[in-house]
């Protein structure tokens, strides 16, 4: 019971997206803005990646030549690779190539970086995709179970286990799983290396352990965020209104809470998918899985710059696209924007 | 005749867990009994914490945050709903008893259309088919005076005004044809001119549908218009229970008498004076391209009180921001004691800043919760007068004395004070600077009526003692009568009427002031009908009519 409040009932906090919409931007323009912004961000990321890789200590020529590194030999290689040109020029020609789908050639084995990336990206996306397919529905379901039984035993067990999972780094979880399932039970295969010509069933059987590792890593965070997003909505006055209409608990959650929890939950899922794609790097190395992450790590050790830069750009693009999708979904989920005054 | 709702010896408790882990039982409602018959309205009135909403929600067998019905009976048409299981309770809620919340804006789900939410309970309880419920909703929208009743339900909550939402919420409660409706402060969050429309709509709908109703409010003048009986509550106990006429015209309990007489204080205005403390000339101000204030001119004589009255969005608070220099105006001047003030705060000298102080509506948010009262009140002493040590402590004690609080409050934190005490500390902090003008921005509107009255009396006493001038921003005409010497009525960023109080508040009126004055509920039975009849006779103010729709 509060006494008189001077604010009129129609005054509610206005999210910035809504304010932009009121300023005359239509929904379409709002979405277009996000896409444009994402593109600009990608360009900025490409500069950072190029500059960052350039700034790495050591260079390819001396690593490649090892003991035979005479100043003359190094200079020859640098000239051959075009390293004597100024950095801005090299950046622009790199970016121009990528715009035409050409990621350049690897310095160490003279293969096309693009071909390698696409092949290995497919492998990585298989790994991340299977993990996401398992983790997302499981996280949503567990999150709702936790809300339904909040502060009771199922909720506490879920909370405790997810806290434990969050606290462990992915490589450690990976080694634990190998120790348990492969060494002690002899149930799963290690290393999880897939080859060309393997059937899908065979591939899936091979990647059981890395998928499990990834699921454990992202599940906990997603589940906790789902729980808190729904809890937040559940404590709002309109849920009380629904309760005072005599609706059942399930109907309240499904019809009154869920539509308002879409935006925060989608944001969390998108962030975790991005984390999944990046987390794949470590997991691939642990399980010797021929994905883009392992490709990148191998390239870093020999300073194979076109490969490192190409992989870095792909990771950045995935991250930006996933976040952009989350942004757009939460704009679309807002009834104020779909149905302006 | 069997009563629709009969509450007998109701006792409601909540278990509060202390920080040390021990649990204590708090009694929220203690031994409360009342009856409401078909087509009758019982008003529940009291200050915050009196247990009004708790009683109202108990009629739906609902308790917020672990509140439980400890003993007593809640008989709905002879059946004790407090003893029903969850399934039985759900069959009652929304179907036989419905609830109208204070803030309809928060109580409607933003994701669904209004129509769908209005008919939901009727359909889920199997009372009507979708077609029947939709038809009834349109009928209810019509009698509640909502625009385009047949298509109103197609809109989303954010697409209609606050007053319309509150009426839609009433339609939602009425839709399933319940035997009882609980109205929980349904007009508190609205402007007075909107409140009167909603009140009239609610009253009309109750008469039409012959439902029983509980009407919860802290405003006795409002409840006098709508209820047949009134129960006055305090600290969860019944203070007085009787017919509306008896409570308003012949209150028995001291507490009720205090509530009834509260709005009847008026102050003799001071004589007009040419010695202007503050003068605002031709001021236009606003944010980016939007102007909030248009060509505003005001005069506040030294040692007097100028009340600036208007509804939300009329530009009152923006005016205060311009005077303090927080928002430099686009045109016009502010002069203080005859000399022009620099428009921006950063260009004013410390001495100029010292002479104008401010008190806010929410004393809570205007104080650092991590500072003790001695630091909050002492800070301006150090800043403006360089006081430290014992001298400073002595002066803080003096100030606490002036606001009728003792030295035992020196080392308390704001969270340990009541709402009224916090506002008093805010006043002491303003006084510490020895200001010549204090801008008071709705300093009492978040407080309970009796506490608010105490604050007003304190402000008047301090003015008599120190000759400080007040610019008092409010939306409440009763406060204007109680404290002002001069009055400025604001509407949509313009001053529509300004002058000494007696002239501003007497006819002939301009259209807006007339509407505003006639919309303020008076502690008089039959006031609402009288005003509504009068309104139909006089042509509507065009500007005000738009305000009602869109505010």
Interface residues (C-beta under 8 A of the other chain):
Chain A: X1 X2 X3 X4 X5 X6 X7 X8 X9 X10 X11 X12 X236 X237 X238 X240 X241 X242 X243 X244 X245 X246 X247 X248 X251 X255 X256 X259 X260 X335 X336 X339 X341
Chain B: X47 X48 X49 X50 X52 X53 X57 X60 X62 X64 X89 X90 X91 X92 X93 X94 X95 X98 X99 X101 X102 X103 X104 X105 X106 X107 X108 X109 X110 X111 X112 X117 X120 X121 X124 X125 X156 X158 X159 X161 X162 X163 X165 X166 X185 X188 X189 X190 X191 X194 X218 X219 X312 X313 X361 X442 X445 X446 X447 X448 X449 X475 X551
